[in-house]
Amino acid sequence: MAANRKIQSAAVRFGPLLKAFLLCLLLGGSGIGFVWQKQQIHQLGLQIKQLETTLAGHRAANRQRADTLAYQRSPRALDARVRELNLGLMPPRPENILRLSEPSSAAVTQRAEPPSPPSGGALARK
C-alpha cells in the first residue's frame, strides 16, 4: 500500500489542499466584503446625520428670517421706520380714498350669457 502512495500523481495529492485553500479564500473574501459593507453603511449613516443637522440649522435660520421679515412688514415697524428716516409720510385722508363697488351677482350673470338671437318675426317683415 505504501508503494501506491508514491505512485499517485501530484495533482491527486494537492487536490484536497487546493480545495481547502479556495474554500478559505472564499470565506475570507466574503468576511472582508461583509465588514467593508458594514463600515460603508456606518460612514453613510454619519454623513446622513451630519446633513440632517445642517438642514435643521438652515430651516431654523429660514424661520428666523421669515419672522424678521414679517415683523419688518408690519404696520407698526413701517411707521417707526418712516419716522426714523423722516420721510414725512402719513396715512391718506378719507377723501383721498377711492372705493370701488363690486357688481352684483345678477349683473355678472347677465353679462356672461350670450346675446339672444333676434326673433324670426322681425326678419320676416323685411
C-alpha positions as CSV (number, residue, x, y, z in Angstrom):
1,M,0.0,0.0,0.0
2,A,2.9,2.3,0.6
3,A,4.0,1.8,-2.9
4,N,0.7,3.0,-4.2
5,R,1.0,6.3,-2.4
6,K,4.3,7.0,-4.0
7,I,3.0,6.4,-7.5
8,Q,0.0,8.8,-7.2
9,S,0.3,12.0,-9.2
10,A,0.9,15.4,-7.5
11,A,-2.5,16.6,-8.7
12,V,-4.2,13.9,-6.7
13,R,-2.2,14.7,-3.6
14,F,-2.7,18.5,-3.8
15,G,-6.3,18.4,-4.9
16,P,-7.8,18.5,-1.4
17,L,-5.3,21.0,-0.3
18,L,-6.3,23.3,-3.3
19,K,-10.0,22.9,-2.5
20,A,-9.4,23.8,1.2
21,F,-7.4,26.9,0.1
22,L,-10.1,28.0,-2.3
23,L,-12.8,27.5,0.4
24,C,-10.8,29.5,2.9
25,L,-10.2,32.2,0.3
26,L,-13.9,32.3,-0.5
27,L,-14.9,32.5,3.2
28,G,-12.2,35.1,4.0
29,G,-13.2,37.2,1.0
30,S,-16.8,37.1,2.0
31,G,-16.0,38.1,5.5
32,I,-13.8,41.0,4.4
33,G,-16.6,42.1,2.0
34,F,-19.2,42.0,4.8
35,V,-17.0,44.0,7.1
36,W,-16.3,46.6,4.3
37,Q,-20.1,46.9,3.6
38,K,-20.9,47.4,7.3
39,Q,-18.2,50.1,7.5
40,Q,-19.6,51.9,4.4
41,I,-23.1,51.7,5.9
42,H,-21.8,53.3,9.1
43,Q,-20.0,56.1,7.2
44,L,-23.1,56.8,5.2
45,G,-25.2,56.9,8.4
46,L,-22.7,59.5,9.8
47,Q,-22.9,61.6,6.7
48,I,-26.7,61.5,6.7
49,K,-26.8,62.5,10.3
50,Q,-24.5,65.5,9.6
51,L,-26.5,66.6,6.6
52,E,-29.8,66.4,8.6
53,T,-28.2,68.5,11.3
54,T,-27.1,71.1,8.7
55,L,-30.6,71.0,7.2
56,A,-32.2,71.6,10.6
57,G,-29.9,74.6,11.1
58,H,-30.8,76.0,7.7
59,R,-34.5,75.6,8.4
60,A,-34.2,77.3,11.8
61,A,-32.3,80.2,10.1
62,N,-35.0,80.4,7.4
63,R,-37.7,80.5,10.1
64,Q,-35.9,83.3,11.9
65,R,-35.5,85.3,8.7
66,A,-39.2,84.8,7.9
67,D,-40.2,86.1,11.4
68,T,-37.9,89.1,10.9
69,L,-39.4,89.8,7.5
70,A,-42.9,89.5,8.9
71,Y,-42.0,92.0,11.7
72,Q,-40.5,94.4,9.2
73,R,-43.6,94.3,7.1
74,S,-45.9,95.1,10.0
75,P,-47.6,98.5,10.1
76,R,-46.0,99.3,13.4
77,A,-42.5,98.6,12.2
78,L,-43.1,100.5,8.9
79,D,-44.4,103.6,10.8
80,A,-41.4,103.5,13.1
81,R,-39.1,103.3,10.1
82,V,-40.9,106.2,8.3
83,R,-40.4,108.3,11.5
84,E,-36.8,107.3,11.8
85,L,-36.0,108.3,8.2
86,N,-38.1,111.5,8.4
87,L,-39.9,110.7,5.1
88,G,-42.9,112.8,6.0
89,L,-45.4,110.1,5.0
90,M,-48.8,109.9,6.6
91,P,-51.9,107.8,6.1
92,P,-54.2,109.0,3.3
93,R,-57.2,111.2,4.3
94,P,-60.6,109.6,3.8
95,E,-61.5,111.9,0.9
96,N,-58.4,110.7,-1.0
97,I,-59.5,107.1,-0.8
98,L,-61.5,105.9,-3.8
99,R,-63.7,102.9,-3.1
100,L,-65.0,100.7,-6.0
101,S,-68.0,98.6,-5.5
102,E,-68.2,95.1,-6.9
103,P,-71.0,94.4,-9.4
104,S,-73.9,92.3,-8.0
105,S,-74.0,88.6,-9.0
106,A,-77.1,89.2,-11.2
107,A,-75.2,91.8,-13.3
108,V,-72.3,89.4,-13.7
109,T,-74.6,86.5,-14.9
110,Q,-76.4,88.8,-17.3
111,R,-73.1,89.8,-18.9
112,A,-71.9,86.2,-19.0
113,E,-74.9,84.9,-21.0
114,P,-74.6,85.2,-24.8
115,P,-77.0,87.6,-26.5
116,S,-80.2,86.1,-27.7
117,P,-80.8,85.9,-31.5
118,P,-83.4,88.2,-33.0
119,S,-86.9,86.8,-33.3
120,G,-87.9,85.3,-36.6
121,G,-91.0,87.6,-36.9
122,A,-88.8,90.7,-37.3
123,L,-86.8,89.2,-40.1
124,A,-89.9,88.0,-41.9
125,R,-91.4,91.6,-42.1
126,K,-88.4,93.0,-44.1
